[in-house]
Amino acid sequence: MPPLNIEERTPTPSPNGFALFALGFRPFFLAAGIAAVALLAGWLHSYSSGTPLSNYYGFVGWHSHEMLFGYVLAVVAGFLLTAVRNWTGIDTPSGTPLMLLFLLWAAGRITPLFSELIPAPLIALIDLAFVPALGVAAGTPLVRAKQKNNAIFLLIIALLTIANLMIHLEALDIAPTGKSGINLAVGMIVLLVAVLGGRVIPFFTERGLGNVKTHSWPWVEKSAIGTLLLLVVTEQLLPDTVAVALVAIFATLIHAFRLYGWLPLRTARTPLLWVLHIAYLWIVIGLLFKALVIFDIIPSVLALHALTVGGIGMMTLGMMARVAIGHTGREMVIGHSIAFAFALVGIAAVIRVLLPLSMMDQYPLLITLSGVAWITAFSIFVVVYLPILIRPRIDGRPG
């Protein structure tokens, strides 16, 4: 099954009109970019002042939950609603249904900020409704098309729903499952990155470089997905044990070898490619760091942010940039500003993850500098891609 049918077109003057709800990537990618800026800005203010922005989730809980179920899930929603239509040939929500789905996502971001006014169970219900609604919107075409090879996306959505429920159970003082829920959510998103990465990174690399053949081995592909699933299960059943470290080390080796086969060193002159390869390298680093955490070599927060800031952050920004220009009929090239934004997210990861290894005494400053780099990167994305996302395709086709 092809990854995303990204069409390349010669640029023509962009037509007038408003097309924000023509296809899923449009509202959700724009919202993701805005959320990436607003959520980090809010977190930096909260961190510096010591005042939580949401009493519902708590000081750290709001940041963790919103970056995963606010920013990342917006990217996932935009990607799946767009990709599923290509994979199946069956329309996903557009127009009013898409707008209602988007408003449900937005309500989940806003209501926790008014926890003094809105009952906690209602906040939980609104936020918990989005992921299953996305599952119905993206899953119905997959079921109708009987695409069993894409069933893993339905599994991931189901487990993300469970992870979100675990976080809300702690927020509602029902069960202390918040940390496990965050770990499960991160694990599912990393799994999603690995599944999609296996489909699109070698495909895009071969198309982007030309006369290049990447290497893929069936046993590596199966092991890459299998080790991540095993790692998630091990972390849930045997948290903070040597078993987690052993699985993480094996996963590190498998994913490093997988990345090697995709010829990452050949992509240095192509930003739309190197951003994906470097993002996957951060996944490898994050898996290794997970093992080091078990042996008390590094703090767990560094492993978490290697996966989230470096791996998920760079991958999502790179995919949004590529999908948006491809599905609006534009030529598959980006300007220097977006390449700079890619680099800034990588810099944010280095500051947040690697510099503390030797500068832990400057940790608060490093958090701030990393956050500023992240905010600048996504501000650039929003400014550059706003007209692309709200206007109709330049080739006059629907979507």
Buried (B, 14 or more C-beta within 10 A) or exposed (E): EEBBEBBEBEEEEBEEEEBBBBBBBBBBBBBBBBBBBBBBBBBBEBBEEEEBBBBBBBBBBBBBBBBBBBBBBBBBBBBBBBBBBBBBEBEBBBEEEBBEBBEBBBBBBEBBBEBEEBEBEEBBEBBBBBBBBBBEBBBBBBBEBEBEEBEBBBEBBBBBBBBBBBBBBBBEEEEEBBBBBBBBBBBBBBBBBBBBBBBBBBBBBBEBBEEEEBEEEEEBBEBBBEBBBBBBEBBBEEEEEEBBBBBBBBBBBBBBBBBEBBBBEBBEEBBBBBBBBBBBBBBBBBBBBBBBBBEEEBBBBBBBBBBBBBBBBBBBBBBBBBBBBBBBBBEBEBEEEBBEBBBBBBBBBBBBBBBBEEEEEEBEEBBBBBBBBBBBBBBBBBEBBBEBBBBBBBBEEEB
